[in-house]
Amino acid sequence: MSDTTDLHLAIALDGAGWHPAAWRDADARPADLFTAPYWVSLAATARRGLADFVTIEDAFELQSDEFGTPDTRTDRVRGRLDAVDIAARIAPSAPGLGVLPTAVATLTEPFHLSKAIATLDYVSTGNAGVRIQVAGAAAARNVGRRTLPTVTADRLGSPEAETLVRELFGEARDYVDVLRRLWDSWEDDAEIRDVASGRFIDRHKLHYIDFDGPHFSVRGPSITPRPPQGHPPVAALAHTAPGYELIGSSADIGFVTPRDHADAESIVASIRSAQRAAGRGDDAVHVFGELVVVLDDTVEAARARLDRLDDAAGSAYTSDAEIFVGTASGLADLLVDHSTAGLTGFRLRPATLPHDLEQIVDRLVPELRARGAYPETHRAGSLRERLGLSRPANRYAAAASTTA
């Protein structure tokens, strides 16, 4: 059972917000979506609310209302800036705010991402992380380096789809393993910088990782020194067993979409079981519940705003996550209740930006504080430290010490 006084909050940033008509909301800024100041302002608001971190959505295909295939709609936000680049821009402007860009493991090389996230960890002074995501056929066609079968919504439960999902999440586990090995390929004190002797690095403290698996063959070492956090936290979103296994075996943070309190308990139990099976039973792994939030001063005002957005979109909004429509007080009730199911935090998806983000910061956080469920001041230290995650020992340094 989670201790509500240690509740964690993350904000999921995506375009103008998670509702498809968010860009048409009264205080939306559609003209600014592809500008740096827009993202800097969102990060500053999240930082003001003492959020532990923000995530930034990304993909290798345009957004679509059709699962697994492109659509031709022109009344929705389409297009994104690169998530890692956004993270590198906003991190220095919001010190103490964790930044987790989304990375598509299925279609990128782990060597490239390892140095990008290590660099982000330096830029953010120990506040970087990464959310690992798998991709489907449309993204694969855009990249052009491999072919994946198309899975439409009506085939999600088919044996072929389940086999594909398991394969992709298995590949993601290898991907995370390579990331962590590359981050360890430099020992913490590998850089000497001794001008007198002319030695910048101790070559004996750089290591080949020699990873050879079914998906990747990577020799190493990395070209970027070990990140300040050792391993920037790795996160993943999961809806089914393969995703829960990825979280339990490989991640530091799992994002899940429970239907209710009982479902949250079941999902947490599945992830803890996967942890034990992977030999990580003693490791701290956070499980964050996902919620889309439509917040206002009254329940009626929140529902009326959602109705206006739905009318503009032409249909009622649906999501993989629970949609909360109401007041900050009501949302605080829900979060505290769900935390007793074992959830250690929540990743909130603002339906519109900046309105719902400001409601989270100015209304929800004070409500949680009043209940003793959220800290009064900003948690100090790196992102790992604020999340209560220990700094991993360097596997190669530890091995060398054991041999010695």
C-alpha positions in Angstrom: 0.0 0.0 0.0 1.3 3.4 -0.9 2.0 6.2 1.6 -0.1 9.1 0.5 2.3 11.6 2.1 4.8 10.5 -0.5 2.6 10.9 -3.5 4.3 11.8 -6.8 2.9 13.8 -9.7 3.9 14.0 -13.3 2.4 16.1 -16.2 2.0 14.6 -19.7 2.5 17.4 -22.2 1.2 17.0 -25.7 0.6 19.8 -28.2 -2.4 21.9 -27.1 -3.6 19.2 -24.7 -5.0 15.7 -24.9 -8.5 16.5 -26.2 -8.6 16.6 -30.0 -10.3 20.1 -30.0 -7.9 21.5 -27.3 -6.3 23.8 -29.9 -9.7 25.6 -30.3 -10.2 26.2 -26.5 -10.6 29.8 -25.4 -7.1 30.2 -24.0 -5.2 27.8 -26.3 -2.2 29.0 -28.2 -2.2 27.1 -31.5 0.1 29.6 -33.2 2.8 28.9 -30.6 2.8 25.1 -30.6 6.0 24.8 -32.6 7.9 27.5 -30.7 10.3 27.1 -27.8 8.7 29.8 -25.6 5.5 27.8 -25.6 7.2 24.7 -24.1 9.3 26.8 -21.8 6.1 28.3 -20.3 4.4 25.0 -19.8 7.5 23.7 -18.0 7.6 26.7 -15.8 4.0 26.2 -14.8 4.7 22.5 -14.0 7.7 23.5 -12.0 5.7 26.1 -10.1 3.3 23.3 -9.1 6.2 21.2 -7.8 5.6 18.4 -10.3 8.3 15.7 -10.1 8.6 15.6 -13.9 7.0 16.2 -17.2 6.8 13.8 -20.1 6.8 14.9 -23.7 4.9 12.9 -26.3 6.6 11.8 -29.6 6.1 9.4 -32.4 7.3 8.5 -35.9 3.9 9.1 -37.6 1.4 11.8 -37.6 -1.3 11.8 -35.0 -4.4 9.9 -36.1 -7.9 9.2 -34.9 -7.7 5.8 -36.5 -5.8 3.2 -34.4 -2.8 1.8 -36.3 -3.4 3.7 -39.5 -3.2 7.4 -40.7 -6.3 9.5 -41.1 -7.0 12.5 -43.4 -8.5 14.9 -40.8 -7.6 18.5 -41.0 -9.5 19.7 -37.8 -7.0 18.2 -35.4 -3.5 19.2 -34.3 -1.0 17.4 -36.5 2.7 17.4 -36.2 5.2 17.5 -33.3 8.6 18.9 -32.5 11.2 16.3 -31.5 10.7 15.4 -27.9 14.4 15.1 -26.9 15.2 18.5 -28.4 12.2 20.0 -26.6 13.5 18.5 -23.4 17.0 19.9 -23.9 15.5 23.3 -24.4 13.2 23.4 -21.4 15.5 21.7 -18.9 17.8 24.6 -18.2 14.8 27.0 -17.8 13.1 24.9 -15.1 15.8 23.7 -12.7 14.6 20.8 -10.5 11.9 19.7 -12.9 12.4 16.2 -14.4 12.1 15.9 -18.2 11.2 12.6 -19.8 11.0 12.7 -23.6 9.4 9.8 -25.4 11.7 7.7 -27.5 10.5 5.1 -30.1 12.6 2.0 -29.2 11.3 0.0 -32.1 12.8 2.2 -34.8 15.8 3.9 -33.2 19.3 2.7 -32.2 19.9 2.4 -28.5 23.5 3.8 -28.9 22.1 7.1 -30.3 19.5 7.4 -27.6 21.9 6.5 -24.8 24.1 9.5 -25.6 21.2 11.8 -26.2 19.7 11.0 -22.8 23.1 11.1 -21.1 23.6 14.6 -22.6 20.2 15.6 -21.4 21.1 14.5 -17.9 24.1 16.8 -18.0 22.0 19.7 -19.5 19.4 19.3 -16.8 21.9 18.7 -14.0 20.6 15.3 -13.1 16.9 15.6 -14.0 16.6 13.6 -17.2 14.8 10.4 -17.9 13.2 8.7 -20.9 9.9 7.1 -21.7 10.3 4.1 -24.0 7.6 3.4 -26.6 7.1 0.8 -29.2 5.9 1.6 -32.7 3.6 0.0 -35.3 3.3 -0.3 -39.1 2.7 3.3 -40.0 5.8 4.5 -38.2 7.9 1.7 -39.7 6.8 2.7 -43.2 8.0 6.3 -42.5 11.4 5.1 -41.3 11.7 2.5 -44.0 14.2 0.2 -42.4 11.9 -2.6 -41.4 8.3 -3.8 -42.1 5.7 -4.4 -39.4 2.3 -5.9 -39.8 -0.7 -3.5 -39.6 -2.9 -4.0 -36.6 -6.2 -2.3 -36.6 -8.5 -1.8 -33.6 -10.7 -4.7 -34.5 -7.7 -7.1 -34.5 -6.2 -6.0 -31.2 -7.1 -9.2 -29.5 -6.1 -11.6 -32.2 -3.3 -14.1 -31.7 -1.2 -12.4 -34.4 -1.5 -9.0 -32.6 -0.7 -10.5 -29.2 2.4 -12.2 -30.7 3.5 -8.9 -32.3 3.0 -6.9 -29.1 5.0 -9.5 -27.1 7.8 -9.4 -29.6 7.9 -5.6 -29.6 8.0 -5.4 -25.8 10.7 -8.1 -25.7 12.7 -6.0 -28.1 12.1 -3.0 -25.8 13.5 -4.9 -22.8 16.8 -5.5 -24.8 16.8 -1.9 -25.8 16.7 -0.7 -22.1 19.4 -3.3 -21.2 21.7 -1.8 -23.9 20.9 1.8 -22.7 21.9 0.9 -19.1 25.0 -0.9 -20.2 26.1 2.0 -22.3 25.5 4.4 -19.4 27.8 2.2 -17.4 30.5 1.9 -20.0 32.2 4.9 -18.5 33.1 4.6 -14.8 32.2 7.6 -12.8 35.9 8.6 -12.4 37.0 7.8 -15.9 37.8 11.4 -16.7 41.1 12.4 -15.2 41.7 15.8 -16.9 45.4 15.9 -15.7 47.0 18.6 -17.7 50.5 17.8 -16.2 50.5 14.2 -17.4 48.5 14.8 -20.5 45.9 12.3 -19.6 42.3 13.3 -20.0 40.7 9.8 -19.4 41.7 6.6 -17.8 41.2 4.2 -20.7 41.0 1.3 -18.3 37.8 2.8 -16.9 36.0 2.7 -20.3 34.4 -0.6 -21.1 33.2 -2.6 -24.1 29.6 -3.8 -23.4 29.8 -6.5 -26.1 26.0 -6.9 -26.2 24.9 -9.5 -28.7 21.2 -10.3 -28.7 18.4 -11.1 -31.2 17.7 -7.4 -31.8 20.9 -5.5 -31.2 24.7 -6.1 -31.4 26.5 -3.2 -29.7 30.1 -3.2 -28.8 30.5 0.2 -27.0 31.7 2.0 -25.1 29.5 5.1 -25.3 31.1 8.4 -26.5 29.4 10.3 -23.6 30.6 10.0 -20.0 28.3 8.3 -17.4 25.3 10.5 -16.7 25.1 12.4 -13.4 22.3 10.1 -12.2 24.2 7.0 -13.3 21.0 5.8 -15.0 18.4 8.4 -15.9 15.0 6.9 -14.9 13.4 4.8 -17.6 9.6 4.8 -17.9 7.1 2.9 -20.0 3.3 3.0 -20.6 1.5 -0.4 -20.4 -2.0 -1.6 -20.8 -1.5 -5.4 -21.0 0.7 -8.2 -19.6 3.7 -7.7 -22.0 3.9 -4.0 -20.9 3.6 -4.9 -17.2 6.5 -7.4 -17.7 8.6 -4.6 -19.3 7.9 -2.3 -16.4 8.7 -5.0 -13.8 11.8 -6.3 -15.5 13.4 -3.1 -16.9 11.8 0.2 -15.9 12.0 2.6 -13.0 8.5 4.1 -13.6 5.4 2.4 -15.1 2.4 4.3 -16.4 -0.8 2.3 -16.2 -4.5 2.9 -17.0 -6.6 1.2 -14.3 -10.4 1.4 -14.6 -11.0 1.6 -10.9 -9.5 0.9 -7.5 -9.7 -2.9 -7.8 -8.1 -2.8 -11.3 -5.3 -0.7 -10.0 -4.6 -3.3 -7.3 -4.5 -6.1 -9.9 -2.2 -4.2 -12.2 0.2 -3.3 -9.4 0.3 -6.9 -8.3 1.1 -8.0 -11.9 4.0 -5.5 -12.0 5.4 -6.6 -8.6 5.2 -10.2 -9.8 7.2 -9.3 -12.9 9.7 -7.6 -10.7 10.2 -10.7 -8.6 10.5 -12.9 -11.7 13.2 -10.6 -13.0 15.1 -10.7 -9.7 14.2 -7.1 -9.0 11.9 -7.7 -6.0 13.9 -5.4 -3.8 14.2 -2.5 -6.3 12.0 0.6 -6.2 9.7 0.7 -9.2 7.1 3.4 -9.3 3.6 2.7 -10.7 1.8 5.8 -11.8 -1.8 5.9 -12.7 -2.9 7.7 -15.8 -5.8 10.2 -15.9 -7.0 12.7 -18.4 -8.2 15.7 -16.5 -10.9 18.3 -17.3 -10.9 20.6 -14.3 -12.9 23.7 -13.4 -14.4 25.6 -10.4 -17.5 23.4 -10.4 -18.4 20.0 -11.7 -21.0 21.6 -13.9 -18.5 24.1 -15.4 -16.1 21.2 -16.2 -18.8 19.1 -17.8 -19.9 22.1 -19.9 -16.4 22.8 -21.1 -16.0 19.1 -22.1 -19.3 19.3 -23.9 -18.1 22.4 -25.8 -14.9 20.6 -26.8 -16.7 17.5 -27.9 -19.1 19.6 -30.0 -16.1 21.2 -31.6 -14.5 17.8 -32.2 -17.6 16.4 -33.6 -17.7 13.4 -31.3 -17.4 12.5 -27.6 -13.8 12.2 -26.4 -12.6 8.7 -25.5 -9.2 7.7 -24.1 -7.2 4.6 -23.1 -7.1 6.3 -19.6 -9.8 7.2 -17.2 -11.2 10.7 -18.0 -11.9 12.7 -14.8 -14.3 15.6 -15.2 -14.9 17.8 -12.2 -13.1 19.9 -9.5 -9.7 19.7 -8.0 -11.2 18.6 -4.7 -12.9 15.7 -6.4 -9.7 14.7 -8.2 -7.8 14.9 -5.0 -10.3 12.4 -3.5 -9.8 10.0 -6.4 -6.0 10.2 -6.3 -5.8 9.6 -2.5 -8.2 6.6 -2.9 -6.3 5.1 -5.8 -3.0 5.6 -4.0 -4.2 3.1 -1.4 -4.3 0.5 -4.2 -0.5 0.6 -4.4 -0.1 3.4 -7.0 2.8 5.6 -5.9 2.0 8.5 -8.2 -0.1 9.8 -11.1 0.7 11.1 -14.6 -2.0 13.6 -15.4 -2.9 14.4 -18.9 -4.4 18.0 -19.2 -7.3 17.9 -21.6 -6.4 21.5 -22.7 -3.3 23.6 -22.3 -2.7 25.8 -20.4 -6.1 25.7 -18.6 -6.1 22.2 -17.1 -2.4 22.5 -16.3 -3.0 25.7 -14.4 -5.9 24.0 -12.6 -3.6 21.2 -11.5 -1.0 23.6 -10.2 -3.2 26.2 -8.6 -6.1 24.1 -7.4 -5.1 20.4 -7.2 -1.7 20.7 -5.6 -3.0 22.9 -2.7 -5.9 20.4 -2.2 -3.4 17.5 -1.9 -1.2 19.5 0.5 -4.2 20.3 2.7 -4.7 16.5 3.0 -1.0 15.9 3.8 -0.6 14.0 0.5 1.9 16.2 -1.2 5.0 18.1 0.0 4.9 21.8 0.9 8.2 22.5 -0.8 10.1 21.2 -3.7 11.8 17.9 -3.2 15.6 18.4 -3.3 18.2 16.5 -5.4 18.3 14.8 -8.7 15.2 13.2 -10.3 16.2 9.8 -9.0 16.7 11.2 -5.5 13.3 12.9 -5.5 11.7 9.7 -6.6 13.5 7.7 -3.9 15.5 5.7 -6.5 19.0 4.8 -5.5 21.9 5.6 -7.8 22.9 2.4 -9.5 26.4 1.0 -9.0 28.4 0.8 -12.2 28.3 -2.8 -13.2 31.8 -2.8 -14.8 33.4 -1.0 -11.9 31.8 -3.4 -9.5 32.9 -6.4 -11.5 36.5 -5.0 -11.6 36.5 -4.5 -7.9 35.2 -8.0 -7.3 37.9 -9.4 -9.5 40.6 -7.4 -7.8 
